Amino acid sequence: MLYYNEQWYANKFFSIIQKLFFMIIKYSVGLDVSAADIKACISVIDIEQRVKVQFSKTHSNTKKGFWNFIIGL
């Protein structure tokens, strides 16, 4: 059984190792325009091919929705 201090150091060590191996190898940007709405998404893919969505937004496909989308970028 580990003492409190040893457990803290073990957790810190594994946290650092996990951050070192989370290397981003690819960024992806998606834009979907339909008659009803406009959707945008930004995601990253790490070295183990895990996908994590960083940003996602949807607006209506009207003049007001389009300008809100542009201003919101």
Sine and cosine of phi, psi and omega as CSV:
sin_phi,cos_phi,sin_psi,cos_psi,sin_omega,cos_omega
0.00,0.00,0.71,-0.71,0.00,-1.00
-1.00,0.07,0.59,-0.81,0.11,-0.99
-0.96,0.27,0.22,-0.98,-0.06,-1.00
-0.82,0.57,-0.75,0.66,-0.02,-1.00
-0.89,0.45,-0.66,0.75,0.01,-1.00
-0.91,0.42,-0.62,0.78,0.03,-1.00
-0.91,0.42,-0.65,0.76,0.02,-1.00
-0.88,0.47,-0.71,0.70,0.01,-1.00
-0.91,0.41,-0.61,0.79,0.03,-1.00
-0.90,0.43,-0.69,0.72,0.03,-1.00
-0.90,0.45,-0.67,0.75,0.01,-1.00
-0.89,0.45,-0.68,0.74,0.01,-1.00
-0.87,0.50,-0.75,0.66,-0.02,-1.00
-0.93,0.37,-0.52,0.86,0.07,-1.00
-0.91,0.43,-0.68,0.73,0.02,-1.00
-0.91,0.42,-0.69,0.72,0.02,-1.00
-0.88,0.48,-0.68,0.73,0.00,-1.00
-0.89,0.46,-0.65,0.76,0.02,-1.00
-0.92,0.39,-0.59,0.81,0.01,-1.00
-0.91,0.42,-0.58,0.82,-0.06,-1.00
-1.00,0.02,-0.08,1.00,0.07,-1.00
-1.00,-0.01,0.94,0.33,0.01,-1.00
-1.00,-0.06,0.82,-0.57,0.02,-1.00
-0.99,0.17,0.81,-0.58,-0.01,-1.00
-0.94,-0.33,-0.23,0.97,-0.07,-1.00
-0.41,-0.91,0.67,-0.74,0.16,-0.99
-0.95,-0.30,0.57,-0.82,-0.01,-1.00
-0.72,-0.69,0.68,-0.73,0.02,-1.00
-0.83,-0.55,0.76,-0.65,0.02,-1.00
-0.82,-0.57,0.62,-0.79,0.04,-1.00
-0.68,-0.73,0.84,-0.55,-0.02,-1.00
-0.85,-0.53,0.89,-0.46,0.00,-1.00
-0.91,-0.41,0.87,-0.50,0.06,-1.00
-0.84,-0.54,0.01,-1.00,0.00,-1.00
-0.92,0.40,-0.46,0.89,-0.06,-1.00
-1.00,-0.05,-0.62,0.78,-0.09,-1.00
-0.45,-0.89,0.14,-0.99,0.04,-1.00
-0.85,-0.53,0.80,-0.60,-0.01,-1.00
-0.84,-0.55,0.66,-0.76,0.04,-1.00
-0.75,-0.66,0.53,-0.85,-0.03,-1.00
-0.52,-0.85,0.67,-0.75,0.13,-0.99
-0.84,-0.55,0.78,-0.62,0.00,-1.00
-0.69,-0.73,0.30,-0.95,0.06,-1.00
-0.84,-0.54,0.49,-0.87,0.06,-1.00
-0.85,-0.52,0.80,-0.60,-0.02,-1.00
-1.00,-0.03,-0.08,-1.00,-0.11,-0.99
-0.91,0.42,-0.39,0.92,0.03,-1.00
-0.99,-0.10,0.25,0.97,0.04,-1.00
0.92,0.40,0.45,0.89,0.11,-0.99
-1.00,0.08,0.70,-0.71,-0.02,-1.00
-0.97,-0.23,0.76,-0.65,0.04,-1.00
-0.79,-0.61,0.85,-0.52,0.01,-1.00
-0.98,0.22,0.83,-0.56,-0.01,-1.00
-1.00,-0.09,-0.50,0.86,-0.11,-0.99
-0.44,-0.90,0.66,-0.75,0.06,-1.00
-0.49,-0.87,0.71,-0.71,-0.05,-1.00
-0.53,-0.85,0.58,-0.82,0.03,-1.00
-0.73,-0.68,0.70,-0.71,0.09,-1.00
-0.70,-0.71,0.40,-0.92,0.04,-1.00
-0.95,0.32,0.49,-0.87,-0.02,-1.00
-1.00,0.01,0.92,0.39,0.11,-0.99
-0.80,-0.60,0.10,-1.00,0.01,-1.00
-0.88,0.48,-0.71,0.70,0.02,-1.00
-0.91,0.42,-0.69,0.73,0.02,-1.00
-0.89,0.46,-0.63,0.77,0.02,-1.00
-0.89,0.46,-0.74,0.68,-0.01,-1.00
-0.93,0.37,-0.57,0.82,0.10,-0.99
-0.89,0.45,-0.62,0.79,0.03,-1.00
-0.90,0.43,-0.73,0.68,-0.01,-1.00
-0.90,0.44,-0.71,0.70,-0.01,-1.00
-0.91,0.41,-0.57,0.82,-0.03,-1.00
-0.96,0.28,-0.21,0.98,0.01,-1.00
-0.95,0.31,0.00,0.00,0.00,0.00
